[in-house]
Amino acid sequence: MSRGNSRGECHNRMVMLHHKRRARLLLAGAFSICLLFSSCSRTETPVAPAQDDARAALDKLTGERDALLKEKTSMQMVASKWTLDEEINSTFTAYYQGETLRLIEEQMAMGKFGSAQSTYFYSPQGGLFAYTESKDSQRGAQTGNPVSEKVEMQLLFGPNGAALGGERRVDGKPAELTGVESEGVKMHSRELQAVLAEKRAAAGK
């Protein structure tokens, strides 16, 4: 099975789930389907080489990301769940400094497509500035002939939400990046934040 066919299978799966999700949104206010665009194995275009000042900005974001992970033990934790359907769902833990969301660690089950562990990093102003993902992907699962892949991804975002850089590896080898992954990450981040806002509102926070 070619990678192109695998992407087609995954795209068809996403399209069907998208329409299903839209119906839920209209009837019951459910969350968006767009995360699945970051859940399928695909190739992407490499990030263009950064100039010195841009590289310094990326290094600064990477340092802030790594430092934030070390600080999470001092933060307030809130556990919750996100569900698309019976096959695709996740559990996640949010970390707050005061009233400000700083981290989300998510474990997602994707049924026959595999599973993923993701971390979302937020600035003191509340903006998403970094994302990491480790995914056990089953390419070709829709055909009944899955091929296991280990996919790792890192993304960095600017204050305006634009993707500034990142990398993707499949089975340890450099792979390409497109804008599809970063858009899916941002959309799912908003879905998780909506779940948290509803939970905190119910708790009177």
Secondary structure, 3 states (H helix, E strand, C coil): CCHHHHHHHHHHHHHHHHHHHHHHHHHHCCCCCHHHHHCCCCCCECCCCCCHHHHHHHHHHHHHHHHHHHHHHHCEEEEEEEECCCCEEEEEEEEEECCEEEEEEEEEEEHHHEEEEEEEEECCCCCEEEEEEEEEEEECHHHCCCEEEEEEEEEEECCCCCEEEEEEEECCEEECECHHHHHHHHHHHHHHHHHHHHHHHHCCC
